[in-house]
Amino acid sequence: MKQKVTSGGLSIRSDCHMHTEFSTDSQASVRSMLDAAAERGLDAVCITDHMDLDFPPQEGEVIAPGETPFLFDADAYFRTLDPLKEAYRGRLDVRIGIEIGLQPHLGERYRELTHACPFDYVIGSVHLVRGLDPYYGKLFEGRPDAEAYREAFVETLRCLDGVSDFDALGHLDYVVRYGKHQAEEYSYRMFADEIDAILKKLIDMGKALEMNTAGLKYGLGFPNPHPDVLKRYRELGGEMVTVGADGHRPEHVAWDFDRAGGLLKSCGFRYYTEFIGRRPSFVKIP
C-alpha cells in the first residue's frame, strides 16, 4: 500500500499517532518513521507505541516465542527516543507518547504508568470487547455486525468509567473497520444513544477525541470516527480533536493529511489539538 501524495500540501502538520518496532504489530525502525514524516513535510510527530496491559492471546494471532504482545520496556523506549529529539531538531519536532489499551479494570495500573513516565501525549483506545480484538474476526461470528458494534460502544463507555489517565480517545469506531460488511450496518444515527453517551463523557472528563485517518487507508471511506460523530462531538461542545494516521510503516505516515483539515472544517472545527507535556495546544487549520 503506497502513500498517496497530492500537490496541494498538507492541511495538518503533525501526525500524533504512529507506531514503530516497539509495538508488537510494527517492524518499522523509529528513524524510518521520522524520516518519512520529514519527507512528507510535517512539522511534528508524536510516536505512540502500543502498551496494552492484560492483552489476552487471540485466536489466529502469531507471537514470537517469549514475547508478550503489546508491551514494551518504557526505559528502553525513552533511551531510544530522547536522543532523536536533538538529532531531528530543525527538521522535525519529535514528541514521545503512548497508546494504552483501555480495559475497565486497568485504571490504577495506567495511572501509575502515565505518572511515572514523561509522556507528551497518551492515547486511550479500546482494542478489546470481552477479551476479543475485532481485528481477528471472532467478535463478529454468528451475529450481525451491528450487534458487535453496539457491544463495542457499550464497552467503550465502561472503559471511560474505569480509566481516566489519557488525553484523547483513539479511533472511536475502530470496530467498524473489521466488521464482515464494515459500514453497511453502521451510522451515527443507528448508535446515537451509545455514541452520545461516550462523547458527553469525554467532554465531562476534559478529554480530546482523535480523528484517525487509518479508516481512509483501510477502505472505509471515512476516518475513525465517522464525520457525523465528529460533528456531533462539536455540537455537544467538544473542542479538542487530535489527528493521527495510525501508521505502522513509513508509507502510512500522514495518510490523507491533505484532506484531513478540510474534513475537520466540514465538521465545525477551526483548530486541531496537539499535546506537549500532556498539555493541549491548539493549531489553526489553514
N, C-alpha and C positions, 0 to 999 in steps of 0.2 A: 504494500500500500504506500504510494508515494504522496508526499505532502503537496497540496495544491498551493501555488503561488500566483497571485494576481498583481497587476501593475499598480493598483490603487493604493498600496501601502496598508499598514496595519492600524486599525482604529483602536485596538487595545495593545498597550505597550509592555505589559508584564504578564507572564504566564505563571500563575500561582498554584499549579497542580501538576507535578511531574515526578516520575519515578526513575530510579537508577538501579544499579546492581545490588543496592542494599535491600531492595524489595524482592521478595521471592519470585514475583511474576515479571521481572525485568532482568535483562543481561547487559543493559547499556551502561557504559562507563559514565561516571559523573562528567568528565571533560567532554565526552561526545555530546551529551545533552546541553551543556553550557555552550559549546561551540555552535551547535545548531541554533540555539537561541540568539547568539550574537549575529550569526549569518542571516537570520530572519529579520533582524533589525529591532529586536526587543531592547528595552532599556533595563529590565529587571526580570528575575525569575525567583521563585521560591521552590526549592526541592522539598518534596513532601512524601518521603518513602513510607511504606506501609508498616504500621505496628498494630496488628490485630491480636490482642490478647485472647486466650482461650478459643482460638480458631480450631474447630474440630476437623478431623480427617473427612474429606469429601469423596464420594464415590466417583471414580474416574480421574482423580487428582494424582499427578505424578510428582513426588517429592524425593529429592536426593537423600540417600541414606544418612542418617544422623542430623538431618536438617529439620528444624521446627518451622512450619510455614508462617510467613508474615510477621516474623520477629527479627530484630537486628540489635547489635551492640551499640547503644547510644554513645558510649565514649568513643568507639572507633568511628562512628558517624561524624561526630564533631571534629575529631582529629583529622579526618579526611577533608571535610568541607570547609572548616575555618580558614585554612591557608588559601583556599581558592577565592575567598573574598578579595584578598590582596592581589592574587595572581590575575584576576579579571578586572581589576579596578580600571576605570576609563573605558572599558568595553561593555561591561555588564555588571549591574548591581546584583550580587548573589546573596540570597537570603536562605535561611535554614528553617524548614518546617517539618511537619509530620502529618500523616493521615492515620488517625486512630479509628479502629473498627468498633462502632458502638454496640454494646450489649447492656441491658438494664442493670446487671449486677456488677458492672465494672467501674462504677463511679469513683470509688475511693482509690483504686489502683491507677486509674488515669489521672486523678488529681495529683497523686504522688509523682507520676512520671512527668507531667507537664510543669509541675512546680520545681522539679529537680534539674530540668534542662532549659537552657536559654533559647527556646524556640522563638522564631519570629511569628510563626503562624501555625495554628493547629486546625486541621480539617477533621470534623467528626462525620463519619459515613456509616450507613447501615449496609453491611455486606451479608448479613445472615438473618434468615427468618426460620425460626425453630431449628437453628443449627445448620440450615441449608443455604448455601450460596446460590442465588439464582443462576449464576454463570454456568453451573454444571447441569441444570435442567431438571433435576429431580423434584424441585419445588412445584413444577407445573404438571407432573404426571397425574393422569386420571381426573383432571378437573379443568374448567375453563380458565384461561389466562386471567380474566377479571377477578376471579376468586383469589388467586395468588397475589394479584396487585393489591387488592383490598387488605389482605392479611399483612402485606409488607408495609402499607401505610399505617396500619394499627400498631405494628411492631415499632415503627419509627417513632411514634408518639411515646410509646413505652420507654424507648431508649432515651428520649429527651427528658423524661421524668427521672431517669436513673443516672444520667451523665451530663454534667454541665461544664466541664473544663475543656472547651473547644471554642473556636472563633467563628466558624462557618459550617453549616450543614452541607455536606458534599452530595452531589448528583441525586437530588431528592427522588426522582422517579427512575433510578438506576434499574429497578426490577423490570421495567418495560423493555429494556434493551434485549432481554433474554427470553421473553415470552415466546411461546410457539408461533404466535401471529403478531408479535410486537404491538403496534398501536391500534390494531383492529378492534381491540376490546379496551381501549384506553382513551380517555379525555379528562380534562379537569372537571367537567360537569358530572361525569359518571361517579367521581370520587370527591365531590366538592366538600362534603361534610368532613371526611377524614383529612383531606389536604388543608382545608381551612383551619382545622384544629392544630395541625403541625405549624402552619405559618403564624398563627396567633401566638403559639407557644414560643416560637423563635423570637418574635418581636418582643414578647414579655421578658424573655431571657436576655435581650440585647445582643442577639447573635445575627450574623450575616447569613445570607443564602448564596450558595455558589451557582453560577451558570457554567456548566461543564460542557465543552464543545465536543466531547467524545461521542455524544449521541449523533452528531452530524457525521462523524468519521465512520460510525458503525451502521449507517444506513437508516437511522430512524427518521431522518428528515427534519429533526429539531434537536436542540441541545437538551441536556437534563438540568433542570426540569423544563417542561414544555413552556413556550412563551405565555400561554394562558395562565400558568401557575405563577410565572414572574409578574405578570400584570396584576394578578390577584394579590400577591405579596405587596406590591406597590400601593394598591387600593386600600389595603389594610393598614398602611402606614410604614411598611418596611422600606428602609433606605439603603441598607448595606448589601451590595451584591459584589462578590468576588468573581474572578474569571480564571478558568484553568482548562487546559486541553487534555489533562489526564494522560499525558504521553508516557509510553513505556519504551519508545525507541526514538532516536533523533528525528526521524521524519514526521513524528507526531507533534513535535513542539509547535505551539501557537497555531494549532489546526483551525482553519477558518476564522482566524482573528481579523481578517479583512472584513468579515461580515458581522463579527460579534458586537461591535459598537452600535451598528445600525439596529441589530436585534434588541439590544438593551434600550435604545432610544424609543423604539416602537412600543416598548412595554412601560414607558413612562419615566425612565431613568435618564439623568443627565450626567451622573458621575458613577464610576465604579470604585471599588474599595480594595486597597492593599493593606496588609498588616506588616508592621515593622516593630519588633519587640513586643508583639501581642497588642499593639495599639493600632486602631484603624486610621488610614489616610485616604482622603477622597481625591480622585483624579477625574478631571473633566473629560468627557467623551468628545473628541473633536467632531 
